[in-house]
Amino acid sequence: MKTSEIRLLSEEQLLAKITDAREELMNLRFQIVTGQLTDTSRLKQTRRLIARYETILREHQTKEGA
């Protein structure tokens, strides 16, 4: 999902996406420990996606507060 598409989401949708991405990150960590994960770059991608969601959520919150 592109950043421009993420900016169009509501705060509730962003919070849901953050929750889903955090669950995916937890599952990826379990897979790394058990040796099931072969594509370790997904960890980095998921962490960056979470950061992108949280940054845009923060932008939404500061717009409303201003």
ZINORKA-V673522 format. One line per field, one symbol per residue. ss: DSSP state (H for helix, E for strand, - for the rest). A space follows every 10 residues. Layout:
BEGIN
ss = ???
END
This chain:
BEGIN
ss = --HHHHH--- HHHHHHHHHH HHHHHHHHHH HHHH------ HHHHHHHHHH HHHHHHHHHH HHHHH-
END
